[in-house]
């Protein structure tokens, strides 16, 4: 994925939410198909999470970002909806997922490289690769939190998957958009 595409996807995320307040529902033109996409909205400068929703299956990048941004802003049950006056106080981040692979050995999780998905009997939890870095978690803590998010007991044996992601974000509200460099353990 080209950096320009990542930068454009963050612009689409912000515009999607701004247009919602204007009553505009202009869906962006189709682009390329990606393995999944998530939009994260955070309070600036504290980076407190305000919403994060996405798709884990193949989807058009532009249209997926458009939908995920609106869902993160207005339908993430964990948070109050974004208000119009907050738009200049939040930053948008887009994570473009690459193909997931089954994880046979949890010891192989690479913090700052892998995102995690745990699934069992209709329950699932996903943590993006940057979450472990932002929280200062090691691979074991990362796995534990993915189980907790899914509501799966640590003694259960769910299906485990890892995936890489390219992450682009605003450095400040309406500010410069950069590719996020993740660290590994």
N, C-alpha and C positions, 0 to 999 in steps of 0.2 A: 504494500500500500504506500502510495506517495504521501509525503508530508502535506502537500497542498490539499489532498483529499481529506486528511485528518483535520486540518485547519478549517476547511469548508464544512465539515460535519459539525464542528463546535458552533460555527455561525448558524447553521441550520437549527441546531438545538435551541439556541437563544431566540432566534427569530420565531420559531414555532410557538414558544411561550409568549413572546411579545405580541404576536399576531392574535393569539387567543384573546387577549385583553382588548384588541381592536375589533373582535368579531370576524376576523379573517381566517379562512380555513384553506389556504392555498398550499396544497401538498407539493413538495418539491419534485422536480423531474426524476425519473428513475436513473439510477447509476449502476453500480456493480453489486453483485450478490456477495455477501459476506456470511461467515459462519454464525454470527450473532453480534449484537451490539447492546451496550448499556449506556444510559445517560445518568450522570450523577450531578446533583445540584447541592452546592455547599454555601453556607453563610460566609461572607468575607469580612474581616480577615481571619476569623477563628477557624474556618473550614469545618464548622459543625454541620453535620449531614442534615439536609433539608428534604432530600428525596433521591431515590435511586431505583430505576426500573429498566428492564431491558428484555431482550429476546435471546434465547439460546439455540435457535435453529436458523437455518439459512433464510436470509432476508435481504431485500434491497437496502443498501447502506443509507441513502438519503431518506427513504420513506420510513425505515426502521428508526432512524434518529428522530425524525419528526414525531412519530408516535410515542417513542420512549420518553422524549422530553416532556410531552404533554402528560403522559402517565406519571412521570416522576414529580412533576409540578403540582398535579391536581388529583392524583389517585393513589399515592403511596399511603396506605392506611396507617403507617407508623408516624406520619407527620401531618401537621396542618397544611392546607393548600397554600401555595405561594400567592402572595398578594401583589398587586400591580406596583405598589410603592416599594416592594422588596427587590424589584428587578435590578436596581443599581447597587444592591447590597449582596448579591449572590454571584457565584462563578459556576460556569458549566464545564463539565468534563465528559468526554466521550471515550468509551473503551470499545475497540473493535476486536472481537474475539476471533481467534484462529481455531482450526479444527481441534476438537477434544479427543483425547486418547484415554483408554482405560489405564488406570493406575493399579498395578498388581502389588507393588511394594511401597507403602507409605514413606519409607525411608528415602525414597527418590524425589520427594517434593523439594522443589527449589524455590525458596522464598524470593520474591521479586521477579520471578520468571513465570511461575505457574499460578494460574487461578485454580480453584477447586470446586468440584461439584460432587455432592454425595446424594445418593438416591436409594430409597428402599420403600417398597410397597406404597407408592403414591406420595411419599414424603420426599422433599428435596431441599437442599440448601446450596447456594452458590456464593462464593467469595471471590471477588476480582483480585488479580495479582497484587495490585497496589495496596490492598487492605492490610496485608501482613506487614508490609514495609511501613505504612503509616502508623500502625499500632505497635510496631517494634516486636512482633511475634516471631518466634522461631518456627520451624516446620511442624513440630508437634503441637504447639499452641494454635497454629493456623488450622490444622486438621481438627483439633478439638472444637474450635469455634464454628467450623463448617458443620460438624455433627450437631452442635447446639442449635445453630440456625435452622437446620432441617428437623429438629425435634427428634433426633435419633440418639438412642442410648449409646454411650461409648463402647459397650460390650457387643453391640450388634455388628453385623458384617454387611454394610451396605455396598452398593456398587460405587466405586470411586473413579473420578475422571479428573484429568488435568488439562489445562489449555493455556496457551500464551495469549496475550492481548497487546495491541498497540493502544497507547493512551495519549490523548490530546486534551489540553485544558487551557482555560483563560488564567492568566497570572493575576488578574484583577477584574472586577466587573467591567464588561465591554472592552477589556484590555487585550494586550497581545496574547496570541494563542501559541502554545509551545507543545512539543512532543515531550511527554514525561519520561525521564530516564529513571527506571526502577533499579534499586540495589538488590543484591542477593546476599545470602548469609555468607 
